[in-house]
Amino acid sequence: MACIVGYRNQVKPDNLQTSKGIAEEVILRLKDINGLGHSTSYKAATQFSTTKGDLNYSYAIDAEKTKYILTKMLYDAGANILFHTIFVDSIMEGNNIRGIIVENKSGRQAIYGKVIIDASGDADVSYKAGVPYWQAAIKKDNYLKNCLMYKVGIDPKNAEKLGGVITNNEKLYWGPASDRNCINADELTRSEIETRLAVFDDFKRNQEKAASLLDGAYISETASMLGIRQNTVY
């Protein structure tokens, strides 16, 4: 279970849905298979009809059904998919990017294309291509801390009172946070270790805040990796 935001303004004026196309299709497909949950984390956001062209600002999503939908969309479209593959470097011709170097179980490979889209999440491809960037200063520049999210199994009768991001009788917590420089491998590793070791203490504090509503609740899953919320702007 996770949360997707940004389909329109969170607050008024919010009459215009600005994110459409594939992003909208994912939400509508999840709706068809009962893969959308409830989110009250953004109380100022207006609720819309969840039809084409009329989506909410934010949605709680079933993570497992989202994995299924995204894989199916790519597979049905005939995309050449390579799982368990990491980006290594950009292939440059002057100031133009012509392809990328990747590494996986088959070794190191070069992939060329007319258009290269950086969907790394951390702008790794852009950085290796020499694109100028600005990095938000730690503890300054309205820096958003990185966090290790986790979900908690809850009593369904308490779901509405608890609020937040809830799907399939599970509630999502943003979890322990870190403000280390996570474009550095050592700092990223230390951040993930520290936040992972702090998860149960974080849950205990949340239980203390809502003891009666979280009675019998338990951590059902932690994120597979630290969530990087803000590193660089290009």
PyMOL commands that set and color helices and strands:
alter all, ss='L'
color gray80, all
select helices_A, chain A and resi 21-32+63-76+124-128+156-162+185-197+199-209
alter helices_A, ss='H'
color red, helices_A
select strands_A, chain A and resi 2-5+38-39+58-61+86-93+96-104+107-112+134-135+146-147+150-153+165-167+170-173+177-178+218-222+232-233
alter strands_A, ss='S'
color yellow, strands_A
deselect
rebuild
show_as cartoon
